[in-house]
Structure formats: structure tokens, C-alpha cells
Amino acid sequence: MTMSPQEASARCRAICGMAPVIPVLVVDDVAHARPLAEALVAGGLPVLEVTLRTPAALAAIAEMARVPGAVVGAGTLLRPDDVTAAVAAGATFGVSPGATDALIDAALAAGLPLLPGAVTASEVMHLLERGFDMLKFFPAEPAGGRAALSALAGPLPQAAFCPTGGITAANAPGYLALQNVVCVGGSWVAPKTMLAAGDRAGITALARAAAALREGPAL
């Protein structure tokens, strides 16, 4: 089902507005997928990004997609083939560290809402020209963090962002206070130590704290 860039971006903005934090997840063992998703959703973080960085990622997406209340997306989309695989696994949105026209076209053709990455004014302008106004800002901290995002808001106020990369529980509130930030992406809510130990209660507690970082979405 073909999707227009405007439809894709509006859908991504709505997804990003569901909670202040999107967990960015690297899943090595598919057996962890469903319990992890259940723990995060129970803590108030329904939107989950599973990065395509491990052999278990696609199977993990399929498992997480079965969890009631979970909105599961595929991260680290780099090529059109990644889009095809993500859709087949049950992903309802995609995230890319950057953006190429080939990747954008593949996502739109597949009807997969895409959160494309941008870090410079030129990259943001290109994506705005293509019809995308909900973007990923990556890598956030190395690229200038809050100061860079605040500067982009002046000439490009129509662009909204989900900054990812170096976001922590400590610096997330500062990002969320920016007018052009809808949510942040971070991995701190699902530490590998807790995952390996099966500490679902601990992950839920971290998710609950993250979900409380801001009252309501900045739409």
C-alpha cells in the first residue's frame, strides 16, 4: 500500500507523540523479545524500536508485535531490502540513521511510515522538500546536542525531531524541553544486564520513570 511522504510523516509524528521516550533495542536472543516488550509496555513505553543489528532482530520484531499495546518498529534501516524484511516481520514503522532517496522510495512504496535521520540543515531541508517534517536527529550528542537542535528551530521551525544517540536519563529532560523535540530515543531503559538477568520488574521501573519525564507529547 503506497503512502505519501506527508502521510508517512504524520503517522510517525503520532507514533512519536505516544510517549516521551522510544526505547532503542538491540536484541541478541529472541527469547528475550516478548518479555522485554511486555515490561516496557507495562511501564508506559508502548513504542519500541528494534535495531536491525543482530541476527535475532527480525524474529524479535515478530514476537514483540504480538504483545498487546506494543507499537513495534524496525531501526537501522539502510537499504530497500531492509524495508521489505521489516514489513514482513510485522514492523509498523521504520527508523533510519540517515536518509537516501532509494530508502525513502522503498518505504513509501511498502506503506511503511519512515522516521528518516538528519543532522545538518541541508539534510533537514532535503527531507522537508520530500514531504517529511518528523525526523530523527542522529547522532544527537556528538552532533551538538541540544544547542544544535535549538539552532535548527530558528530557520526550520516546521521540522520536529526525535533525537537519538547519547541520550540518557540525565540529559533527556533537557532535550524534551525543546520546542522542536517530540520525543527522544534511548537504550538506557533496557540495560543488557537487566535483560540477561530476566529483571522484568527493573525494566518496567525504568520505563515508568522514562514515561514520566514529560507530561504529554509536544505535538
One Martini backbone bead per residue (centre of mass of N, CA, C, O) as a GRO file, in nm:
protein
  219
    1MET     BB    1   0.087   0.043   0.029
    2THR     BB    2   0.089   0.344  -0.064
    3MET     BB    3   0.270   0.637   0.061
    4SER     BB    4   0.292   0.943   0.160
    5PRO     BB    5   0.500   1.157   0.310
    6GLN     BB    6   0.283   1.296   0.482
    7GLU     BB    7   0.163   1.039   0.602
    8ALA     BB    8   0.421   0.924   0.722
    9SER     BB    9   0.490   1.169   0.906
   10ALA     BB   10   0.224   1.177   1.065
   11ARG     BB   11   0.252   0.894   1.182
   12CYS     BB   12   0.523   0.940   1.327
   13ARG     BB   13   0.426   1.169   1.507
   14ALA     BB   14   0.214   1.001   1.656
   15ILE     BB   15   0.408   0.789   1.766
   16CYS     BB   16   0.604   0.988   1.913
   17GLY     BB   17   0.353   1.102   2.098
   18MET     BB   18   0.303   0.850   2.302
   19ALA     BB   19   0.602   0.912   2.415
   20PRO     BB   20   0.906   1.045   2.536
   21VAL     BB   21   1.014   0.739   2.487
   22ILE     BB   22   1.224   0.540   2.273
   23PRO     BB   23   1.325   0.236   2.264
   24VAL     BB   24   1.654   0.117   2.190
   25LEU     BB   25   1.697  -0.210   2.050
   26VAL     BB   26   1.918  -0.491   2.125
   27VAL     BB   27   1.861  -0.820   2.005
   28ASP     BB   28   2.009  -1.145   2.063
   29ASP     BB   29   1.744  -1.287   2.194
   30VAL     BB   30   1.428  -1.393   2.126
   31ALA     BB   31   1.346  -1.475   2.422
   32HIS     BB   32   1.345  -1.158   2.514
   33ALA     BB   33   1.127  -1.003   2.354
   34ARG     BB   34   0.852  -1.030   2.497
   35PRO     BB   35   0.930  -0.953   2.790
   36LEU     BB   36   1.037  -0.675   2.714
   37ALA     BB   37   0.781  -0.557   2.592
   38GLU     BB   38   0.601  -0.596   2.840
   39ALA     BB   39   0.769  -0.419   3.035
   40LEU     BB   40   0.753  -0.151   2.873
   41VAL     BB   41   0.447  -0.126   2.848
   42ALA     BB   42   0.391  -0.136   3.156
   43GLY     BB   43   0.570   0.146   3.187
   44GLY     BB   44   0.468   0.339   2.922
   45LEU     BB   45   0.627   0.206   2.653
   46PRO     BB   46   0.496   0.130   2.336
   47VAL     BB   47   0.741   0.229   2.171
   48LEU     BB   48   0.949   0.019   1.955
   49GLU     BB   49   1.299  -0.016   1.871
   50VAL     BB   50   1.442  -0.247   1.645
   51THR     BB   51   1.747  -0.322   1.561
   52LEU     BB   52   1.933  -0.424   1.262
   53ARG     BB   53   2.209  -0.580   1.435
   54THR     BB   54   2.085  -0.872   1.447
   55PRO     BB   55   1.978  -1.192   1.381
   56ALA     BB   56   1.716  -1.151   1.587
   57ALA     BB   57   1.547  -0.899   1.504
   58LEU     BB   58   1.307  -1.001   1.327
   59ALA     BB   59   1.197  -1.203   1.534
   60ALA     BB   60   1.153  -0.990   1.755
   61ILE     BB   61   0.942  -0.826   1.610
   62ALA     BB   62   0.734  -1.052   1.583
   63GLU     BB   63   0.698  -1.093   1.890
   64MET     BB   64   0.632  -0.797   1.980
   65ALA     BB   65   0.376  -0.760   1.792
   66ARG     BB   66   0.199  -0.953   1.999
   67VAL     BB   67   0.189  -0.729   2.200
   68PRO     BB   68  -0.018  -0.562   2.377
   69GLY     BB   69   0.034  -0.215   2.284
   70ALA     BB   70   0.248  -0.253   2.074
   71VAL     BB   71   0.484  -0.044   1.883
   72VAL     BB   72   0.668  -0.175   1.614
   73GLY     BB   73   0.999  -0.111   1.505
   74ALA     BB   74   1.257  -0.053   1.260
   75GLY     BB   75   1.595  -0.023   1.279
   76THR     BB   76   1.850   0.041   1.070
   77LEU     BB   77   1.771   0.145   0.793
   78LEU     BB   78   1.951   0.122   0.464
   79ARG     BB   79   1.774  -0.057   0.268
   80PRO     BB   80   1.525  -0.180   0.082
   81ASP     BB   81   1.546  -0.470   0.204
   82ASP     BB   82   1.484  -0.379   0.496
   83VAL     BB   83   1.193  -0.303   0.447
   84THR     BB   84   1.086  -0.577   0.359
   85ALA     BB   85   1.167  -0.728   0.621
   86ALA     BB   86   1.013  -0.552   0.825
   87VAL     BB   87   0.727  -0.597   0.715
   88ALA     BB   88   0.732  -0.910   0.736
   89ALA     BB   89   0.775  -0.896   1.061
   90GLY     BB   90   0.568  -0.635   1.161
   91ALA     BB   91   0.634  -0.357   1.113
   92THR     BB   92   0.496  -0.009   1.162
   93PHE     BB   93   0.791   0.113   1.148
   94GLY     BB   94   1.073   0.327   1.057
   95VAL     BB   95   1.438   0.364   1.102
   96SER     BB   96   1.698   0.602   1.021
   97PRO     BB   97   2.013   0.752   1.035
   98GLY     BB   98   1.927   0.839   0.753
   99ALA     BB   99   1.895   0.937   0.393
  100THR     BB  100   1.758   0.796   0.100
  101ASP     BB  101   1.582   0.775  -0.182
  102ALA     BB  102   1.561   0.467  -0.191
  103LEU     BB  103   1.449   0.428   0.094
  104ILE     BB  104   1.206   0.611   0.077
  105ASP     BB  105   1.068   0.475  -0.165
  106ALA     BB  106   1.037   0.196  -0.032
  107ALA     BB  107   0.862   0.281   0.207
  108LEU     BB  108   0.628   0.407   0.048
  109ALA     BB  109   0.562   0.151  -0.123
  110ALA     BB  110   0.511  -0.024   0.154
  111GLY     BB  111   0.371   0.159   0.383
  112LEU     BB  112   0.618   0.273   0.565
  113PRO     BB  113   0.676   0.453   0.819
  114LEU     BB  114   0.929   0.713   0.825
  115LEU     BB  115   1.227   0.787   1.024
  116PRO     BB  116   1.444   1.012   0.924
  117GLY     BB  117   1.771   1.109   0.909
  118ALA     BB  118   1.922   1.412   1.060
  119VAL     BB  119   2.185   1.693   1.111
  120THR     BB  120   2.156   1.899   0.889
  121ALA     BB  121   2.019   2.152   0.718
  122SER     BB  122   2.028   2.013   0.440
  123GLU     BB  123   1.889   1.750   0.526
  124VAL     BB  124   1.630   1.878   0.624
  125MET     BB  125   1.554   2.022   0.360
  126HIS     BB  126   1.530   1.768   0.187
  127LEU     BB  127   1.302   1.635   0.355
  128LEU     BB  128   1.100   1.863   0.326
  129GLU     BB  129   1.082   1.846   0.016
  130ARG     BB  130   0.971   1.536   0.045
  131GLY     BB  131   0.754   1.564   0.312
  132PHE     BB  132   0.932   1.570   0.579
  133ASP     BB  133   0.879   1.668   0.950
  134MET     BB  134   0.970   1.389   1.088
  135LEU     BB  135   1.273   1.341   1.269
  136LYS     BB  136   1.593   1.223   1.304
  137PHE     BB  137   1.854   1.293   1.546
  138PHE     BB  138   2.176   1.191   1.413
  139PRO     BB  139   2.401   1.217   1.646
  140ALA     BB  140   2.322   1.406   1.898
  141GLU     BB  141   2.569   1.461   2.081
  142PRO     BB  142   2.803   1.474   1.862
  143ALA     BB  143   2.617   1.704   1.691
  144GLY     BB  144   2.536   1.918   1.956
  145GLY     BB  145   2.264   1.872   2.057
  146ARG     BB  146   2.068   2.108   2.189
  147ALA     BB  147   2.200   2.343   2.039
  148ALA     BB  148   2.148   2.240   1.752
  149LEU     BB  149   1.839   2.213   1.770
  150SER     BB  150   1.783   2.507   1.846
  151ALA     BB  151   1.906   2.627   1.586
  152LEU     BB  152   1.710   2.484   1.380
  153ALA     BB  153   1.441   2.625   1.474
  154GLY     BB  154   1.466   2.894   1.337
  155PRO     BB  155   1.478   2.821   1.011
  156LEU     BB  156   1.318   2.517   1.097
  157PRO     BB  157   1.017   2.498   1.247
  158GLN     BB  158   0.874   2.247   1.089
  159ALA     BB  159   1.077   2.069   1.236
  160ALA     BB  160   1.082   1.752   1.388
  161PHE     BB  161   1.215   1.551   1.673
  162CYS     BB  162   1.424   1.246   1.737
  163PRO     BB  163   1.662   1.211   1.948
  164THR     BB  164   1.970   1.015   1.894
  165GLY     BB  165   2.248   0.966   2.077
  166GLY     BB  166   2.338   0.990   2.404
  167ILE     BB  167   2.085   0.931   2.557
  168THR     BB  168   1.965   1.002   2.886
  169ALA     BB  169   1.820   1.041   3.188
  170ALA     BB  170   1.973   1.317   3.235
  171ASN     BB  171   1.932   1.462   2.929
  172ALA     BB  172   1.636   1.428   2.830
  173PRO     BB  173   1.484   1.678   2.953
  174GLY     BB  174   1.633   1.891   2.778
  175TYR     BB  175   1.519   1.794   2.509
  176LEU     BB  176   1.207   1.796   2.585
  177ALA     BB  177   1.209   2.121   2.615
  178LEU     BB  178   1.206   2.142   2.325
  179GLN     BB  179   1.002   2.251   2.068
  180ASN     BB  180   1.133   2.031   1.837
  181VAL     BB  181   1.061   1.796   2.049
  182VAL     BB  182   0.879   1.494   2.090
  183CYS     BB  183   1.120   1.287   2.136
  184VAL     BB  184   1.321   1.014   2.251
  185GLY     BB  185   1.608   0.803   2.209
  186GLY     BB  186   1.681   0.498   2.410
  187SER     BB  187   1.871   0.237   2.607
  188TRP     BB  188   1.841   0.267   2.930
  189VAL     BB  189   1.561   0.093   2.967
  190ALA     BB  190   1.750  -0.177   2.852
  191PRO     BB  191   1.962  -0.336   3.006
  192LYS     BB  192   2.160  -0.606   2.964
  193THR     BB  193   2.165  -0.702   3.257
  194MET     BB  194   1.857  -0.721   3.296
  195LEU     BB  195   1.798  -0.904   3.058
  196ALA     BB  196   1.980  -1.144   3.145
  197ALA     BB  197   1.826  -1.161   3.438
  198GLY     BB  198   1.512  -1.110   3.406
  199ASP     BB  199   1.437  -0.794   3.490
  200ARG     BB  200   1.130  -0.680   3.457
  201ALA     BB  201   1.084  -0.485   3.692
  202GLY     BB  202   1.324  -0.299   3.631
  203ILE     BB  203   1.233  -0.214   3.345
  204THR     BB  204   0.960  -0.099   3.426
  205ALA     BB  205   1.074   0.120   3.613
  206LEU     BB  206   1.234   0.269   3.393
  207ALA     BB  207   0.990   0.322   3.211
  208ARG     BB  208   0.822   0.486   3.412
  209ALA     BB  209   1.029   0.714   3.442
  210ALA     BB  210   1.036   0.791   3.139
  211ALA     BB  211   0.724   0.848   3.105
  212ALA     BB  212   0.756   1.097   3.332
  213LEU     BB  213   0.934   1.329   3.197
  214ARG     BB  214   0.656   1.411   3.047
  215GLU     BB  215   0.365   1.592   2.996
  216GLY     BB  216   0.309   1.500   2.726
  217PRO     BB  217   0.314   1.585   2.399
  218ALA     BB  218   0.504   1.766   2.142
  219LEU     BB  219   0.299   1.867   1.871
   0.00000   0.00000   0.00000
